[in-house]
């Protein structure tokens, strides 16, 4: 079960990375991110998208470590960071759920819910 959850969370993080790259390049999908106030992101939010990509990579490393695919599976740091990620994705459910942007609510809330659920499975494994 953990391997399926890990595969799903890594696929979602990859999809989100591609989405953020598209936003950085000027794709008109801004209504799905950053509160949905802009169709095309302004420069400051494009920087935020770049930071998001780095965070997604760090999230993947933590989850890969927790799963045993990278060293540190049972280290206290990896275990704690996995639970921090779970809490982060739970917060994402709430924050996306209250977004003023309906497209963001309808797309990113379920994505965060899936990320939270799959991270919980990895954390408990």
Buried (B, 14 or more C-beta within 10 A) or exposed (E): EBEEBBEBBBEBBEEBBEBBEEBBEEBEBBBBBBBBBBEBBEEEBBEBBBEBBEBBEEBBBBBBBBBBBBEBBEEEEBBEBBBBBBEBBBEBBEBBBEBEBEBBBEBBBEBBBBBBBBBBBBBEB
